[in-house]
Amino acid sequence: MTDYAALSTRDIERLSRSIKPGEWAVEHERPISTLLGSCVAVCLYDSALPLAGMNHFMLPQMKRGAHADVDVLLAGDACMEALLNAMLQRGAAKHRIRAKAFGGGAVIDTTAPGHLQVGKRNADFAHEWLHREGIPLTASDFLGPWSRKILLVPSNGDAYCKRVTSSLISQESLRREELAYAESLLNKAAAPMTAKKIELF
């Protein structure tokens, strides 16, 4: 088993499984990573097992529509249920599950019709869902003007959050990507960014 505590975050990221909007992953050992703008990622881990998972959702809920079957996991309600069920199927016990959650940055134009406070709505949804399910939120980093890169280490439940100070070009690129998600509900990849600061949660 790899000793991730002895690795740099760059090495952990290199070994990680990357997830995109509308996706989730559960692992025993391999790290999981994602890049967030106004989206939110919730990390669930079993406090007694080397088992953890992460999801990435862009809206709290989704109304039924043309793309509902394809893109339902873009919505927090479905994405959270999928992640929790996968954890339980892999042997996690709900009373031992803890959460860490990140994202909800103000990278979408909140003056555009229908996009008011998308990041805050996502963050509020994560708090509400975890409270309703009785899952303690042990660490979080929400809101603010940042994009974030998240790394989760399933073997010990550690999560690393890099707040991203991006160039105007990359920031605009991510902003366009997330607006495209919100407008079309199609699953597209987020733009790569450069990191500034790393925090362990």
FENPEQUI-V836126 format. One record per pair of residues at least 6 apart in sequence whose C-alpha atoms are under 7 Angstrom apart, sorted by the first residue. I is the first residue (numbers start at 1). J is the second residue. Records with the same first field share a line. If there is no record, write none. Layout:
I: J / J
//
This chain:
4: 12
12: 31
13: 33 / 151
15: 31
16: 30 / 31 / 32 / 33
17: 30 / 31 / 32 / 33
18: 32 / 33 / 34
19: 33 / 34
20: 34 / 56 / 189
21: 56 / 57 / 58 / 74 / 187
22: 56 / 57 / 71 / 73 / 74 / 79 / 187
23: 55 / 56 / 73
24: 54 / 55 / 56 / 83
25: 53 / 54 / 55
26: 52 / 53 / 54 / 86 / 87
27: 51 / 52 / 53 / 154
28: 50 / 51 / 52 / 154 / 155
29: 50 / 154 / 155
30: 154
31: 151 / 152 / 153 / 154
32: 54 / 151 / 152 / 153
33: 150 / 151 / 152
34: 149 / 150 / 151
35: 148 / 149 / 150 / 190
36: 103 / 147 / 148 / 149
37: 103 / 104 / 105 / 107 / 147 / 148
38: 103 / 104 / 105 / 106 / 107 / 108 / 118 / 119
39: 56 / 57 / 58 / 103 / 104 / 119 / 122
40: 56 / 57 / 58 / 102 / 103 / 104 / 122 / 123
41: 54 / 55 / 56 / 57 / 101 / 102 / 103
42: 54 / 55 / 99 / 100 / 101 / 102
43: 53 / 54 / 55 / 99 / 100 / 101
44: 52 / 53 / 54 / 97 / 98 / 99 / 100
45: 51 / 52 / 53 / 97 / 98 / 99 / 157
46: 52 / 92 / 96 / 97 / 98
47: 96 / 97 / 98
48: 96
50: 154 / 155 / 156
51: 154 / 155
52: 154 / 157
53: 83
55: 79 / 83
57: 73 / 74 / 75 / 76 / 79
58: 74 / 75
59: 74 / 75 / 76 / 122
60: 75 / 76 / 77 / 121 / 122 / 125
61: 75 / 76 / 77
62: 72 / 75
67: 185
71: 185 / 186 / 187
72: 78
73: 79
97: 135
98: 135 / 136 / 137 / 138
99: 135 / 136 / 137 / 138
100: 137 / 138 / 139 / 140
101: 139 / 140 / 141
102: 140 / 141 / 142
103: 141 / 142 / 143 / 148
104: 119 / 120 / 122 / 123 / 142 / 143
105: 119 / 142 / 143 / 144 / 145 / 146 / 147
106: 119 / 143 / 144 / 145 / 146
107: 145 / 175
108: 175 / 178 / 179
110: 116 / 117
119: 143
120: 143
123: 142
130: 136
139: 201
146: 163 / 164 / 165
147: 163 / 164
148: 161 / 162 / 163 / 164
149: 161 / 162 / 163
150: 159 / 160 / 161 / 162
151: 159 / 160 / 161
152: 158 / 159 / 160
153: 159
158: 200 / 201
159: 200 / 201
160: 198 / 199 / 200 / 201
161: 198 / 199 / 200
162: 195 / 196 / 197 / 198 / 199
163: 195 / 196 / 197 / 198
164: 194 / 195 / 196
165: 195 / 196
166: 193 / 194
170: 191 / 193
173: 191
174: 190 / 191
177: 190
181: 187
//
